[in-house]
Amino acid sequence: MKFQNLAIVVFLFFFFSKMNAQKYELGKVTVAQLQEKVYPQDTTAPAAIIFKKGRTFYTYNLSTGFSANHVYEFKIKIYKKEGLSWADQKVRFYIGYENLNEDRLEFSDAITYNLENGAIVKTKLDNQGTFRKKVNKYWKEKIITLANVKVGSIIEYKYVLKSENIVKLPDFDFQYNIPVNYFEYKTEIPEFFIYKTIKVGSTPITSDAKMGRGSQSFDNEYKQTTNISYQQINSFYTGKDIPALTPEPYVDNMDNYKGSIQHELERVRYPEKPVKDYTMTWEGVASTIFKDGSFGKELDKRDFLLEDVTKLLSNIESPVERLNIIFKFVQNKMNWNEENGYYTDKGVEKAYADQTGNTAEINFILINMLKLAGIEVNPVLVSTVENGIPVYPTRTGFNYVIAAAVIDGKQILLDATHKFTAPNILPLNVLNWKGRLIKKDGTSQEIDLYPLYVSKESSSAIAKLDPSGKIEGKVRIQRTDYDAYSFRIKNADKNQENYLEKYEEQLGDLKISDYAIENKKTNLTNPILETFSFISENQTEIIGGKIFINPLLFFTRTKNPFTQEKRQMGIYFGYPEQEKFNLNLNIPEGYVVESLPQPTRISSEDKAISYTFNISNEGNKIQIICLMEINSSIFAAEAYTGLKDLFQKMLASQNEKIVLKKI
C-alpha cells in the first residue's frame, strides 16, 4: 500500500511538472511576445530570459560505464540594443581529462523570431554561424551567432553536453545580468551515485525530490542487448521572476553571488561492491595533489639550481636578505606565460632554461631555490578571484599556487610570476579569502590571504590662496604596500607626459610642474613617492566678496560610490587601507575666516571603517587633517545600508565650504 501511494505521488509530481513545462517550449512564439516593448518586472532590462530549462540524466555503455548528459534550452527576448550581445552564445567544454574522453557539445534548434508586417518570421541558424576554438589545453569553446537579431527579436536555442565526468557536474546557473522569467532544472541520478547539492545565491527557489525507476539498455561483451534497472533520485528545481544580478561597485567576483545549483560526487555504491568514497578532507586534497608527478616531483628537482644559488648567496648570512635576493632573481629572470594552474606543464628545468613558464613552474623554481638557501618554504594552493571561492574540500576549486616561507616564526607569502610583486605583496586577484598550505607529508593548513597590514596613501600639501581665488602650492604623496603595488601595475608603463595630462584632468584641471617620482619601477619594497608643484583656479568660488573653498581642494570626494537602494553582493575593498590628507593653507591678507566646516568623527558599529576630519584656524593659516581607515577587506551585503550612510556623511563633511570674508 505504501508503495502504491509513493507511485501515485511520483506520477502526480511528474504529471504536474509536465503540465507546467508545456507552457515553456521551444518553437512556440506569439505575436504578443514579439510586440512586447519592455520586460514588465524590470523596464530597464535590455533583454530577459523567457525561460531556461535543464535536464541531467545518465546513459551507460560497457566500455566507459555511466556518462552524464546535460540538456539546456533557452528562449530570450531582446528589448534594447544593449541586449543584442545575447545573439552571441558561447559554451566551454572540458578536454583535459587524463583517463576520460573529452566532453562533446552540440547546439541545435537555434532560431530567431521577428515580427514583419504583422507576421512571425523565423530565421534558422546555418553552419556559418557556428564556431569552435581551443581556449587552452584543458578547454575548448563552441560559439554560435544567431542571425537577423534586432531589437524586439526572440531567440531560442538548445545544446547538449555529454561528459564521462560524473564527479563534478556543470553548475546550473539560474541568475544572469538580465532577469529570468522562469527556470526549471531536472536531475535523474541513479541510486549508485550520491551527490552533495549546493545552492548558491540569495534568490529563493523551490525544489523537490522523489524516488523513481531508471533503466539502461546496452550491448554486452557478446554484442547482445542487455538491460539493467535501478532506482533513481528525480529532483526538480524551479523559480520565477529571478532579478538580474547587476554590477555593483567594490565586488570581487559576481559569480560568487549569482544563483546556481551545483553538484559534486560524494560516494559511489554499486551492488555487491565496496563503497568508493569521493568525499575528501583538505588533507586528502593536499595529499592527492602532492603525489601528482607534475607537483611533488617537481618540488624535488633542485640540483640544476645549485650553482646559481651558490653564486647569488656568496657571503650572505641573513635569511631575510637571502630570501629577498632569490625572490628578485627569480622575478627578473622568469617570464610568466599568463597560464595559471598548480601543476607544471613543461617542468621546472625546461622552464628555467627557457626563462618562461606557468604559475606553478615559476613559483616552484622559487621554492626550490629558497630550500637550497636553507629557508623553510611550502607551496600554497589558491583560488584566484575570478575562479571563485572553494567552500568545501575539492581539487577543482584551486587554480593557482604561491609560496609561503617562514623566517623567525613569521610567515612571508611570495609570488614571483608578476613583475611588481614583493614579499607579502601578492597580485590583487590572489587576495581571495583562504589558501591551503600543503606539505610533503600530506598535512595541510588553512592560511588567510588577506593582508594583515594597512596599506597607506598619505598626501600633504602646503598652499597659499590669493584674492582672485587662485591657489598655488606643493604636494607630496606617499603610497605603501598594496597602494604602491596598485599604482605600479596601473601606471608603470605609462608615458609621464600622458600620465600627468590625465592626472591634471582627474584633479580638476590644475596645472602641475616640477613633477618627480621615486620607486616607480625599482625598490619595490619601498613606498612610491610623488612630489609636484601646482596652480589651481577652480577650487574656490567668489560670491558677494566672499571666498568659498573646498577644504580638501582637488582631493575632495564628490560622489558616493554606493547609490543603489539595495545591495545583492558583498562589498569588497581588496585590502585594508588608510587615506590621510594634511593641508596647510595660507589665506590672503585682508581676509579672515567667517566659518569653517565642523570637525567630524564617524565610524561603523564594528569600527571596521572610520573617518575623522579636523580643521583649525590661527591667524592667516588654516590646517586640515582628514583620515579615512578601512580596516577590513570585505563586508557582507547586510552592512550595505550602514556603509552607504557613512560614505554619505563623509561626503557631506568634505563638501562643506571654508568661507572667507574681507576685513
Helices and strands as residue ranges (DSSP letters): H 2-21, H 31-35, E 47-61, E 65-78, G 81-87, E 88-94, E 104-116, E 119-124, G 127-129, E 130-134, E 139-145, E 154-163, E 172-173, E 180-190, E 193-200, E 206-219, E 225-242, G 254-256, E 260-268, E 276-277, H 282-291, G 297-300, G 303-305, H 306-312, H 319-333, E 335-336, H 348-354, E 356-357, H 359-372, E 376-382, G 385-387, E 400-407, E 410-414, G 428-430, E 434-438, E 444-448, E 455-465, E 471-479, H 481-491, H 496-506, E 511-518, E 528-536, E 540-543, E 546-549, G 553-555, E 571-572, E 577-586, E 591-595, E 600-603, E 609-618, E 621-630, E 634-635, G 637-639, H 640-654, E 658-662
